Amino acid sequence: MYSDHATRDQRLSWHADLLSQLANPSRLQVCVFLSDHEQDVNGLARKIGISQPALSRHLARLHRSGIIKFRSEAQFRYYSCDHPDVLRLLKVLTEIFDAD
């Protein structure tokens, strides 16, 4: 996320990066699942239906962008998405695409 002192161009760049991260169907699905509750890699891979190595690459990319976070417990990492901008975007996308 950008600081309060970020220039307009810096904010636009950050928003463009956020949208590019969510433009991938697998990464978007990861954010949707993780916005409800935290999950480990294996459980998330089963839910999404992709391999654990592919999911790990998506998780690493989302984490580097600051979209998701993780906490470690023993040898496991539990991922979550509570980024306010992402949660707002997911809500709007749900309203648009799940409207009756």
Residue frames as a rotation matrix with the C-alpha (Angstrom) as fourth column:
MET 1
0.589 0.808 0.000 0.00
0.808 -0.589 0.000 0.00
0.000 0.000 -1.000 0.00
TYR 2
-0.129 -0.621 0.773 1.15
0.566 -0.686 -0.456 3.51
0.814 0.379 0.440 -0.59
SER 3
-0.612 -0.160 -0.774 1.78
0.766 -0.365 -0.530 6.21
-0.198 -0.917 0.346 2.02
ASP 4
0.449 0.799 -0.401 -0.34
0.699 -0.593 -0.400 9.31
-0.557 -0.101 -0.824 2.59
HIS 5
0.217 -0.478 -0.851 2.42
-0.294 -0.863 0.410 11.29
-0.931 0.161 -0.328 0.88
ALA 6
-0.358 -0.336 0.871 2.45
0.625 0.607 0.491 9.22
-0.693 0.720 -0.008 -2.31
THR 7
-0.750 0.063 -0.658 2.18
-0.455 -0.772 0.444 11.10
-0.480 0.633 0.608 -5.56
ARG 8
0.335 0.918 -0.213 -0.74
-0.758 0.128 -0.640 10.58
-0.560 0.375 0.739 -7.92
ASP 9
0.216 -0.335 -0.917 1.51
-0.817 0.453 -0.357 8.55
0.535 0.826 -0.176 -10.23
GLN 10
-0.839 -0.535 0.093 2.65
-0.484 0.658 -0.577 6.33
0.248 -0.530 -0.811 -7.34
ARG 11
-0.371 0.792 0.485 -0.96
-0.495 0.273 -0.825 5.70
-0.786 -0.546 0.291 -6.32
LEU 12
0.517 0.563 -0.644 -1.96
-0.834 0.161 -0.529 4.90
-0.194 0.811 0.552 -9.90
SER 13
-0.239 -0.710 -0.662 0.96
-0.734 0.579 -0.355 2.52
0.635 0.401 -0.660 -10.22
TRP 14
-0.882 -0.059 0.468 0.01
-0.413 0.579 -0.703 0.76
-0.229 -0.813 -0.535 -6.99
HIS 15
0.046 0.986 0.161 -3.63
-0.582 0.157 -0.798 0.42
-0.812 -0.056 0.581 -8.09
ALA 16
0.401 0.036 -0.915 -2.60
-0.887 0.264 -0.378 -0.91
0.228 0.964 0.138 -11.50
ASP 17
-0.668 -0.694 -0.267 -0.39
-0.569 0.708 -0.418 -3.52
0.479 -0.127 -0.868 -9.83
LEU 18
-0.629 0.522 0.576 -3.23
-0.433 0.380 -0.818 -4.54
-0.645 -0.764 -0.013 -7.52
LEU 19
0.427 0.857 -0.288 -5.60
-0.711 0.122 -0.693 -4.98
-0.559 0.500 0.661 -10.46
SER 20
0.100 -0.453 -0.886 -3.00
-0.848 0.426 -0.314 -6.95
0.520 0.783 -0.342 -12.44
GLN 21
-0.874 -0.396 0.281 -2.54
-0.485 0.694 -0.533 -9.34
0.016 -0.602 -0.798 -9.50
LEU 22
-0.359 0.834 0.419 -6.30
-0.269 0.337 -0.902 -9.94
-0.894 -0.436 0.103 -9.32
ALA 23
0.116 0.403 -0.908 -6.65
-0.968 -0.160 -0.194 -10.30
-0.223 0.901 0.371 -13.12
ASN 24
-0.716 -0.395 -0.575 -5.47
-0.508 0.860 0.041 -13.91
0.479 0.322 -0.817 -12.92
PRO 25
0.265 0.945 -0.194 -8.38
-0.508 0.308 0.805 -16.31
0.820 -0.115 0.561 -12.22
SER 26
0.192 -0.242 -0.951 -6.38
0.610 0.789 -0.078 -18.48
0.769 -0.565 0.299 -9.81
ARG 27
-0.832 -0.545 -0.109 -5.09
0.434 -0.514 -0.740 -15.51
0.347 -0.663 0.664 -7.81
LEU 28
-0.484 0.750 0.451 -8.57
-0.651 -0.653 0.388 -13.98
0.585 -0.106 0.804 -7.72
GLN 29
0.449 0.659 -0.603 -9.98
-0.114 0.712 0.693 -17.26
0.886 -0.243 0.395 -6.44
VAL 30
-0.306 -0.649 -0.697 -7.23
0.729 0.311 -0.610 -17.44
0.612 -0.694 0.379 -3.80
CYS 31
-0.939 -0.063 0.338 -8.20
-0.110 -0.876 -0.470 -13.97
0.326 -0.479 0.815 -2.55
VAL 32
-0.024 0.997 0.068 -11.89
-0.648 -0.067 0.759 -14.90
0.761 -0.026 0.648 -2.49
PHE 33
0.425 0.158 -0.891 -11.22
0.361 0.873 0.327 -18.02
0.830 -0.461 0.314 -0.39
LEU 34
-0.434 -0.725 -0.534 -8.75
0.791 -0.023 -0.612 -16.25
0.432 -0.688 0.583 1.90
SER 35
-0.651 0.258 0.714 -11.06
-0.308 -0.949 0.062 -13.29
0.694 -0.179 0.697 2.48
ASP 36
0.464 0.879 -0.106 -13.40
-0.328 0.282 0.902 -15.60
0.823 -0.384 0.419 4.44
HIS 37
0.911 -0.225 0.346 -10.81
-0.278 0.285 0.917 -17.30
-0.305 -0.932 0.197 6.64
GLU 38
0.013 -0.984 -0.179 -7.17
-0.970 -0.056 0.236 -18.28
-0.242 0.170 -0.955 6.78
GLN 39
0.961 0.270 0.060 -6.07
-0.232 0.905 -0.357 -21.48
-0.151 0.329 0.932 5.11
ASP 40
0.040 -0.966 0.257 -2.94
-0.225 0.242 0.944 -23.55
-0.974 -0.096 -0.207 4.69
VAL 41
-0.474 -0.330 -0.816 -1.48
-0.825 -0.158 0.543 -24.32
-0.308 0.931 -0.197 1.25
ASN 42
-0.997 0.046 0.059 -2.69
0.062 0.948 0.312 -27.91
-0.042 0.315 -0.948 1.06
GLY 43
-0.308 0.948 -0.075 -6.28
0.608 0.135 -0.782 -27.10
-0.732 -0.287 -0.618 2.02
LEU 44
0.117 0.304 -0.945 -6.36
-0.407 -0.853 -0.325 -24.17
-0.906 0.423 0.024 -0.35
ALA 45
-0.749 -0.449 -0.487 -4.90
-0.628 0.247 0.738 -26.22
-0.212 0.859 -0.467 -3.22
ARG 46
-0.823 0.509 0.252 -7.66
0.508 0.858 -0.073 -28.81
-0.253 0.068 -0.965 -2.76
LYS 47
0.025 0.886 -0.463 -10.38
0.383 -0.436 -0.815 -26.12
-0.924 -0.157 -0.350 -2.76
ILE 48
0.133 -0.037 -0.990 -9.06
-0.657 -0.752 -0.060 -24.37
-0.742 0.658 -0.125 -5.85
GLY 49
0.816 0.210 0.538 -8.04
0.142 0.831 -0.538 -27.51
-0.560 0.515 0.648 -7.69
ILE 50
0.711 -0.684 -0.166 -4.48
-0.431 -0.236 -0.871 -26.57
0.556 0.691 -0.462 -8.65
SER 51
0.367 -0.656 -0.660 -1.19
0.600 0.709 -0.371 -28.15
0.711 -0.260 0.654 -7.71
GLN 52
0.750 -0.142 -0.646 0.56
0.580 -0.329 0.745 -27.10
-0.318 -0.934 -0.164 -4.53
PRO 53
-0.352 -0.935 -0.043 3.65
0.796 -0.323 0.513 -25.81
-0.493 0.146 0.857 -6.40
ALA 54
-0.420 0.269 0.867 1.49
0.642 -0.587 0.493 -23.66
0.641 0.764 0.073 -8.72
LEU 55
0.690 0.722 -0.045 -0.48
0.507 -0.439 0.742 -22.35
0.516 -0.535 -0.669 -5.76
SER 56
0.367 -0.639 -0.676 2.73
0.777 -0.189 0.600 -21.55
-0.511 -0.746 0.427 -3.87
ARG 57
-0.650 -0.588 0.481 3.88
0.759 -0.528 0.380 -19.38
0.030 0.612 0.790 -6.79
HIS 58
0.015 0.749 0.662 0.56
0.439 -0.600 0.669 -17.48
0.898 0.281 -0.338 -6.75
LEU 59
0.791 0.285 -0.541 0.74
0.598 -0.174 0.782 -17.07
0.129 -0.943 -0.308 -2.96
ALA 60
-0.120 -0.927 -0.355 4.31
0.879 -0.266 0.396 -15.75
-0.462 -0.265 0.846 -3.16
ARG 61
-0.640 -0.084 0.764 3.30
0.602 -0.673 0.430 -13.21
0.478 0.735 0.481 -5.80
LEU 62
0.396 0.872 0.288 0.26
0.369 -0.438 0.819 -12.05
0.841 -0.218 -0.496 -3.81
HIS 63
0.640 -0.231 -0.733 2.36
0.745 -0.048 0.665 -11.81
-0.189 -0.972 0.141 -0.65
ARG 64
-0.479 -0.875 0.072 5.08
0.855 -0.446 0.265 -9.75
-0.200 0.188 0.962 -2.36
SER 65
-0.475 0.385 0.791 2.35
0.371 -0.728 0.577 -7.36
0.798 0.568 0.203 -3.52
GLY 66
-0.979 0.057 0.193 1.04
-0.198 -0.444 -0.874 -7.02
0.036 -0.894 0.447 0.02
ILE 67
-0.263 0.946 -0.191 -2.35
-0.677 -0.040 0.735 -8.48
0.687 0.322 0.651 -0.88
ILE 68
0.740 0.456 -0.494 -2.17
0.006 0.730 0.684 -11.49
0.673 -0.509 0.537 1.42
LYS 69
-0.030 -0.741 0.670 -0.31
-0.942 -0.203 -0.267 -12.25
0.334 -0.640 -0.692 4.61
PHE 70
0.348 0.118 -0.930 0.63
0.046 0.989 0.143 -15.38
0.936 -0.093 0.339 6.48
ARG 71
0.335 -0.317 0.887 1.38
-0.942 -0.136 0.307 -16.55
0.023 -0.939 -0.344 9.96
SER 72
-0.254 -0.521 -0.815 3.55
-0.417 0.819 -0.394 -19.52
0.872 0.240 -0.426 10.81
GLU 73
0.421 0.341 0.840 2.56
-0.897 0.294 0.330 -22.21
-0.134 -0.893 0.430 13.24
ALA 74
0.381 -0.462 0.801 5.02
0.029 0.872 0.489 -25.08
-0.924 -0.164 0.345 13.66
GLN 75
-0.661 -0.678 0.321 5.94
0.311 0.142 0.940 -26.12
-0.683 0.721 0.117 10.09
PHE 76
-0.054 0.752 0.657 2.74
0.996 0.083 -0.013 -24.73
-0.064 0.654 -0.753 8.54
ARG 77
-0.982 -0.079 -0.172 1.92
0.061 -0.993 0.103 -21.33
-0.179 0.091 0.980 7.07
TYR 78
-0.105 0.993 0.048 -1.64
0.898 0.115 -0.424 -20.06
-0.426 -0.001 -0.905 7.29
TYR 79
-0.901 -0.233 0.367 -2.57
0.411 -0.733 0.542 -17.48
0.143 0.639 0.756 4.67
SER 80
0.047 0.934 -0.353 -5.27
0.822 -0.237 -0.517 -14.82
-0.567 -0.266 -0.779 4.86
CYS 81
-0.627 -0.119 0.770 -6.48
0.607 -0.695 0.386 -11.81
0.489 0.710 0.508 2.92
ASP 82
0.235 0.708 -0.666 -7.71
0.926 -0.372 -0.069 -8.90
-0.296 -0.600 -0.743 4.98
HIS 83
-0.831 -0.555 0.024 -6.37
0.517 -0.757 0.399 -6.11
-0.203 0.345 0.916 2.77
PRO 84
-0.245 0.835 -0.493 -9.08
0.198 -0.455 -0.868 -3.40
-0.949 -0.310 -0.054 2.88
ASP 85
-0.291 0.118 -0.949 -8.80
-0.821 -0.541 0.185 -2.43
-0.491 0.833 0.254 -0.80
VAL 86
-0.910 -0.064 -0.409 -8.96
-0.287 0.810 0.512 -6.06
0.298 0.584 -0.755 -1.94
LEU 87
-0.722 0.686 -0.088 -11.94
0.558 0.503 -0.660 -6.78
-0.408 -0.526 -0.746 0.30
ARG 88
-0.126 0.674 -0.728 -13.78
-0.257 -0.731 -0.632 -3.77
-0.958 0.107 0.265 -1.14
LEU 89
-0.508 -0.126 -0.852 -12.97
-0.857 -0.023 0.514 -4.88
-0.085 0.992 -0.096 -4.69
LEU 90
-0.979 0.140 -0.148 -14.17
0.124 0.986 0.112 -8.42
0.161 0.091 -0.983 -3.99
LYS 91
-0.456 0.856 -0.241 -17.40
0.382 -0.057 -0.923 -7.06
-0.804 -0.513 -0.301 -2.55
VAL 92
-0.073 0.399 -0.914 -18.04
-0.666 -0.701 -0.253 -4.90
-0.742 0.591 0.317 -5.61
LEU 93
-0.748 -0.251 -0.614 -17.19
-0.642 0.506 0.576 -7.77
0.166 0.825 -0.540 -7.98
THR 94
-0.875 0.485 0.020 -19.64
0.438 0.807 -0.396 -10.00
-0.208 -0.337 -0.918 -6.11
GLU 95
-0.178 0.841 -0.511 -22.34
0.050 -0.511 -0.858 -7.34
-0.983 -0.178 0.049 -6.36
ILE 96
-0.198 0.053 -0.979 -21.76
-0.882 -0.446 0.154 -6.93
-0.428 0.894 0.135 -10.09
PHE 97
-0.631 -0.220 -0.744 -21.35
-0.665 0.647 0.373 -10.55
0.399 0.730 -0.555 -11.16
ASP 98
-0.917 0.321 -0.238 -23.63
0.390 0.848 -0.360 -12.31
0.087 -0.423 -0.902 -8.69
ALA 99
-0.664 0.718 -0.209 -26.57
-0.557 -0.661 -0.504 -9.94
-0.500 -0.218 0.838 -9.16
ASP 100
-0.411 0.607 0.680 -29.84
0.516 0.770 -0.376 -11.62
-0.752 0.196 -0.629 -10.06
